């Protein structure tokens, strides 16, 4: 989730999609406050769906960088996730991109 949010900071999206992302951040904030892991996973899936597509059809809305309020909310969510005492279920979001193998206690990339 943290990596997805960091990537989102650099996206260029139409205004409508930034509004959708802002609503996803609302849901993420509520899910974090409730400790709802499944809801957090659903927001993560929404973020993946909101990511810019490689090919944009002609005539689509112009794409823009993240509006400052959205960028600030993304950063807030990153800090909340990093500071959360919950173990990530996504290996890429573990510190230094590693994961601990609980059976051996060995950290691996």
N, C-alpha and C positions, 0 to 999 in steps of 0.2 A: 504494500500500500504506500509506504513512504517513497519508494522509487517511482511509483506511478504519479504521485503528487509532485515530486521534484521535476519529472518530465513535463507535467501539465503546465508548470510555470513558463515553459518555453514554447508552448503550443501557439499556433495562430488559428483561430476559429471564427466563424460568423458570430455575431452578437447573440443570436438565438441559442447557439450551443454554449456560449459562456454563461448565459442565464440558466441553462440546464445544469451546467457544472456547479453553479452557485447553489442551486436547489439540492444537488447531490451533497455538497458540503454541509448544508443544513441537516440532511439525513445522517451524515457521518457524525456531526456534532452530537446529535441526539443519541445515536448508537454508542458513541464513546461514553457519554454520560451514563447510559443505562448498562454499559458493559455487555452489549448485545453482539457477540461475535458473528452470528449469522447475518445480522443487519449490516455489520461492517463489511463482510464478504460481498453482500449484494451491492453496496456502494462501490466497492472495488471493481466489480463487474461493470457497473455503470460507467466508471471512469475509463475502462478499457473501450467500451462502446463509444464514448465521447471523443476518443483520440482522433486526431486528424487522419483523414484517409490519404493515401498516396496520390490518387488522381481526383481532381475536382472538376466536375462537368462545367462546361462553359455556361455563363449566365447565372451562376450561383451567387449568393451573397458574398460581399468582400470578406476576407479573413483578416482578423486583427489580433494583435498580441493581447495577453490577459489584461483586463482593466485593473487598475491599481487596487480597488477594494477586493476583487477576486484574488489577486496575487497575495494580498495580505492575509486573506482567509486561508489560502492554501498553506502559507507559511505557518499560520497558527495551528492548522491541523497537523502539519509535519511535527511541530514541537510537541503537541499533545500526544501524538503517536509514539514519538521517540521517548518521551518522559513517562509513558504509560507502563505500569508494572505487569503488563500482560505479555506472555511469550508469543512471538509471532508464529503464525502457521505457515508463513511464506518464507522459504529459505533465503531468498534474495534480500529480504528485509532484515535479516539478522545482522548483528554488528560485523562489519568488514565482509559482508556477504557470505558468512560461514554459518554452519549449522552444527549443533552438538549432537552426536550420535549417543542417545541415552543408554544404549546397551553397552557401549565401550567407554563412554566419557570422552571420546576423542572428538576434537573440533576439526571439521573438514570444510573446504571451500564449496 
